[in-house]
Amino acid sequence: MIESLVKKPGAFANYRFRQELFPTLTFRRLYDRLQKERPERADKVYLRILWFAARTMESEVEAAVEKLLDSANRLDFKALKAIWSDKLPASLVAQNGYLQELDMGAYDALLRAS
């Protein structure tokens, strides 16, 4: 469902189950502040962050959102990802900011040996 809203962020304003897309009060605070500071881009930025939370670990993204809200940084996806990736071990974060795929070969070898 979130994928379709990300593709058409204008639909978010009239989405029937819109309130359900605020998983915590932190996400609601983020949206409200985006509406105040960047109303023309609020839906698009919020949905992109929500999509990212759905694809990664929502609680970690929420913690990054809290830090972003407490900082003087501009509220955008790039700033959020910078805060989020700072919490992860550098070995897991690729240059593009997404998690690298782990090589499970060593684990598979261990399973075969047992």
C-alpha positions as a LaTeX table, in Angstrom:
\begin{tabular}{lrrr}
\hline
Residue & $x$ (\AA) & $y$ (\AA) & $z$ (\AA) \\
\hline
Met1 & 0.00 & 0.00 & 0.00 \\
Ile2 & 2.76 & 2.48 & 0.89 \\
Glu3 & 4.41 & 1.90 & $-2.50$ \\
Ser4 & 1.34 & 3.17 & $-4.34$ \\
Leu5 & 1.13 & 6.27 & $-2.14$ \\
Val6 & 4.83 & 7.02 & $-2.68$ \\
Lys7 & 4.21 & 6.93 & $-6.44$ \\
Lys8 & 1.20 & 9.28 & $-6.09$ \\
Pro9 & 1.83 & 11.39 & $-2.97$ \\
Gly10 & $-1.07$ & 13.69 & $-3.84$ \\
Ala11 & $-3.44$ & 10.87 & $-2.94$ \\
Phe12 & $-2.26$ & 10.94 & 0.69 \\
Ala13 & $-4.32$ & 14.03 & 1.58 \\
Asn14 & $-7.60$ & 12.24 & 0.82 \\
Tyr15 & $-6.54$ & 8.71 & 1.71 \\
Arg16 & $-9.32$ & 6.98 & 3.63 \\
Phe17 & $-7.02$ & 5.31 & 6.19 \\
Arg18 & $-4.63$ & 8.23 & 6.49 \\
Gln19 & $-4.55$ & 8.25 & 10.30 \\
Glu20 & $-3.28$ & 4.66 & 10.28 \\
Leu21 & $-0.18$ & 5.87 & 8.42 \\
Phe22 & 1.09 & 7.58 & 11.54 \\
Pro23 & 2.48 & 4.55 & 13.38 \\
Thr24 & 3.61 & 6.60 & 16.40 \\
Leu25 & 3.32 & 10.09 & 17.78 \\
Thr26 & 6.86 & 10.80 & 16.54 \\
Phe27 & 5.82 & 10.19 & 12.94 \\
Arg28 & 2.78 & 12.43 & 13.46 \\
Arg29 & 5.03 & 15.19 & 14.85 \\
Leu30 & 7.26 & 14.82 & 11.81 \\
Tyr31 & 4.33 & 15.19 & 9.43 \\
Asp32 & 2.92 & 18.18 & 11.30 \\
Arg33 & 6.27 & 19.94 & 11.22 \\
Leu34 & 6.73 & 19.15 & 7.53 \\
Gln35 & 3.29 & 20.66 & 6.90 \\
Lys36 & 4.34 & 23.79 & 8.76 \\
Glu37 & 7.81 & 24.20 & 7.21 \\
Arg38 & 7.44 & 22.67 & 3.74 \\
Pro39 & 3.73 & 22.31 & 2.94 \\
Glu40 & 4.30 & 21.88 & $-0.80$ \\
Arg41 & 6.55 & 18.83 & $-0.20$ \\
Ala42 & 5.24 & 17.52 & 3.14 \\
Asp43 & 3.32 & 14.52 & 1.78 \\
Lys44 & 6.11 & 13.42 & $-0.54$ \\
Val45 & 8.86 & 13.68 & 2.10 \\
Tyr46 & 6.72 & 12.02 & 4.79 \\
Leu47 & 5.72 & 9.11 & 2.58 \\
Arg48 & 9.31 & 8.52 & 1.52 \\
Ile49 & 10.40 & 8.38 & 5.18 \\
Leu50 & 7.48 & 6.10 & 6.04 \\
Trp51 & 8.38 & 3.84 & 3.11 \\
Phe52 & 11.97 & 3.71 & 4.38 \\
Ala53 & 10.74 & 2.79 & 7.88 \\
Ala54 & 8.67 & $-0.03$ & 6.40 \\
Arg55 & 11.69 & $-1.35$ & 4.46 \\
Thr56 & 14.18 & $-1.17$ & 7.33 \\
Met57 & 13.62 & $-1.10$ & 11.08 \\
Glu58 & 10.77 & 1.22 & 12.05 \\
Ser59 & 12.06 & 1.74 & 15.59 \\
Glu60 & 15.51 & 2.81 & 14.31 \\
Val61 & 13.97 & 5.17 & 11.78 \\
Glu62 & 11.74 & 6.58 & 14.52 \\
Ala63 & 14.81 & 7.24 & 16.69 \\
Ala64 & 16.43 & 9.03 & 13.73 \\
Val65 & 13.24 & 11.05 & 13.21 \\
Glu66 & 13.34 & 12.11 & 16.88 \\
Lys67 & 16.93 & 13.29 & 16.49 \\
Leu68 & 16.02 & 15.09 & 13.27 \\
Leu69 & 13.10 & 16.84 & 14.97 \\
Asp70 & 15.35 & 17.90 & 17.85 \\
Ser71 & 18.05 & 19.24 & 15.53 \\
Ala72 & 18.15 & 22.38 & 13.46 \\
Asn73 & 18.59 & 20.31 & 10.29 \\
Arg74 & 16.21 & 20.67 & 7.41 \\
Leu75 & 13.49 & 18.04 & 7.49 \\
Asp76 & 14.16 & 15.85 & 4.49 \\
Phe77 & 14.90 & 12.26 & 3.59 \\
Lys78 & 18.61 & 12.84 & 3.04 \\
Ala79 & 19.08 & 14.32 & 6.52 \\
Leu80 & 17.13 & 11.46 & 8.06 \\
Lys81 & 19.24 & 8.85 & 6.28 \\
Ala82 & 22.44 & 10.53 & 7.46 \\
Ile83 & 21.28 & 10.32 & 11.08 \\
Trp84 & 20.00 & 6.75 & 10.61 \\
Ser85 & 23.20 & 5.45 & 9.01 \\
Asp86 & 25.37 & 7.04 & 11.74 \\
Lys87 & 23.83 & 4.57 & 14.19 \\
Leu88 & 24.83 & 1.51 & 12.15 \\
Pro89 & 28.21 & $-0.16$ & 11.92 \\
Ala90 & 30.04 & 1.28 & 8.91 \\
Ser91 & 30.62 & $-2.23$ & 7.55 \\
Leu92 & 26.88 & $-2.65$ & 6.97 \\
Val93 & 26.16 & 0.64 & 5.23 \\
Ala94 & 26.87 & 0.89 & 1.53 \\
Gln95 & 27.99 & 4.13 & $-0.08$ \\
Asn96 & 24.43 & 4.87 & $-1.14$ \\
Gly97 & 23.26 & 4.70 & 2.48 \\
Tyr98 & 21.34 & 1.45 & 2.23 \\
Leu99 & 22.26 & $-1.69$ & 4.07 \\
Gln100 & 24.67 & $-3.92$ & 2.22 \\
Glu101 & 23.58 & $-7.45$ & 1.58 \\
Leu102 & 25.37 & $-9.74$ & 3.98 \\
Asp103 & 27.43 & $-12.63$ & 2.66 \\
Met104 & 25.86 & $-15.68$ & 4.23 \\
Gly105 & 28.44 & $-18.08$ & 2.76 \\
Ala106 & 30.26 & $-18.53$ & 6.07 \\
Tyr107 & 26.97 & $-19.28$ & 7.83 \\
Asp108 & 25.96 & $-21.76$ & 5.12 \\
Ala109 & 29.35 & $-23.50$ & 5.45 \\
Leu110 & 28.84 & $-23.74$ & 9.20 \\
Leu111 & 25.44 & $-25.34$ & 8.71 \\
Arg112 & 26.84 & $-27.87$ & 6.24 \\
Ala113 & 29.63 & $-28.77$ & 8.69 \\
Ser114 & 27.21 & $-29.59$ & 11.51 \\
\hline
\end{tabular}
